[in-house]
Amino acid sequence: MSNPIYLAIDTPYLDNAQALANSAKNHIGGIKLGLEFFCANGHHGVHEMGKIGLPIFLDLKLHDIPNTVAKAVQSLNMLSAAILTVHASGGRAMMEDAKAAAGSNIKVVGVTVLTSMDDHDLNRVGVEDNPHDQVRRLADLASEAGLDGIVCSGQEVKTAHQRWKDGFFVVPGLRPAGSAVGDQKRIVTPRQARDDGASILVIGRPISAAENPDEAARAIVGSL
Ligand SMILES: O=c1ccn([C@@H]2O[C@H](COP(=O)(O)O)[C@@H](O)[C@H]2O)c(=O)[nH]1
C-alpha cells in the first residue's frame, strides 16, 4: 500500500518548502502546494518542488466562470501535477470544463465544504443544510460532472465513499489525538479518515509545525 499522506506545505518561501519536504520525504507519499506557495513562487516553484521526486498536488481551488477555469487548467497542465482542486460550488458546467481541459494523468477533485466551516458558517453564507448534506449534494454534482473525486472532511468521507464507490477522496482537517486544532472545525484523526475511505490524507501543521517533522510524519504513518 502506498503512503496516503500528502504534506501540506503552506509557506511563501521556496527554501523553507524544500527543507520541510526533504526532511519528511521518507514518511510522506506526496506534496500539496496551495495558494500561499503558488502565489509567491508560481510555475518555477512547482518545478523546483517536483525535483524532490514525490507526486505534486496543486491545491489551487479554482472557482470562476467555466471558460476562465478551463483556460487556467490548460495553463497548469505543463506542471504535470497529480491532483488539482476546483471548487465544486462553481457548478456543473465549470467542473465539466475543468476536467475536459485537464491532462489525462491529473485527477481533478472538487472542494465541497471547507473543513474550517461548521453549520453556523455555512448558514452565514446562505446554505441552510448542514455540512454533511451539502457535501453529499456537491459530491453528487462533482460525480455527474465527471470529476475524479472530492475534497471533504473525515466526518463525511464514509457516506461519500458509500455513494461514490470509485471516487477519489481527499481528506484534510486531520489532527492526531492531542495536536492543536487551529482554524479547522470538522476534524478527525488520520486513522479514522483512512478507515472511513479517504484515498489521501492531507496533513499540514501537525507535521510542519512539529519540532521534528520527520518524526511527526513517521508517527502518523505508524498510527494508520
Ligand atoms: O477543506 C479544506 C480544503 C483544503 N484544506 C487545505 O489542507 C491543508 C490543511 O492544513 P493543516 O495545517 O493540516 O490544517 C491546508 O493547506 C488547507 O489549505 C483544508 O484544510 N480544508
Ligand as a Chemical Component Dictionary entry (heavy atoms), coordinates in Angstrom:
data_LIG
# 
_chem_comp.id                   LIG 
_chem_comp.type                 NON-POLYMER 
_chem_comp.pdbx_formal_charge   0 
_chem_comp.three_letter_code    LIG 
# 
loop_
_chem_comp_atom.comp_id 
_chem_comp_atom.atom_id 
_chem_comp_atom.alt_atom_id 
_chem_comp_atom.type_symbol 
_chem_comp_atom.charge 
_chem_comp_atom.model_Cartn_x 
_chem_comp_atom.model_Cartn_y 
_chem_comp_atom.model_Cartn_z 
_chem_comp_atom.pdbx_ordinal 
LIG O1 O1 O 0 -11.469 21.933 3.056 1  
LIG C1 C1 C 0 -10.226 22.093 3.018 2  
LIG C2 C2 C 0 -9.524  22.167 1.831 3  
LIG C3 C3 C 0 -8.168  22.326 1.859 4  
LIG N1 N1 N 0 -7.503  22.423 3.026 5  
LIG C4 C4 C 0 -6.032  22.571 2.992 6  
LIG O2 O2 O 0 -5.429  21.477 3.669 7  
LIG C5 C5 C 0 -4.336  21.915 4.453 8  
LIG C6 C6 C 0 -4.590  21.580 5.889 9  
LIG O3 O3 O 0 -3.541  22.056 6.672 10 
LIG P1 P1 P 0 -3.468  21.804 8.254 11 
LIG O4 O4 O 0 -2.263  22.593 8.665 12 
LIG O5 O5 O 0 -3.290  20.313 8.452 13 
LIG O6 O6 O 0 -4.717  22.312 8.880 14 
LIG C7 C7 C 0 -4.154  23.405 4.173 15 
LIG O7 O7 O 0 -3.179  23.555 3.179 16 
LIG C8 C8 C 0 -5.515  23.843 3.647 17 
LIG O8 O8 O 0 -5.396  24.872 2.690 18 
LIG C9 C9 C 0 -8.182  22.355 4.190 19 
LIG O9 O9 O 0 -7.611  22.449 5.298 20 
LIG N2 N2 N 0 -9.541  22.175 4.162 21 
# 
loop_
_chem_comp_bond.comp_id 
_chem_comp_bond.atom_id_1 
_chem_comp_bond.atom_id_2 
_chem_comp_bond.value_order 
_chem_comp_bond.pdbx_ordinal 
LIG O1 C1 DOUB 1  
LIG C1 C2 SING 2  
LIG C1 N2 SING 3  
LIG C2 C3 DOUB 4  
LIG C3 N1 SING 5  
LIG N1 C4 SING 6  
LIG N1 C9 SING 7  
LIG C4 O2 SING 8  
LIG C4 C8 SING 9  
LIG O2 C5 SING 10 
LIG C5 C6 SING 11 
LIG C5 C7 SING 12 
LIG C6 O3 SING 13 
LIG O3 P1 SING 14 
LIG P1 O4 DOUB 15 
LIG P1 O5 SING 16 
LIG P1 O6 SING 17 
LIG C7 O7 SING 18 
LIG C7 C8 SING 19 
LIG C8 O8 SING 20 
LIG C9 O9 DOUB 21 
LIG C9 N2 SING 22 
# 
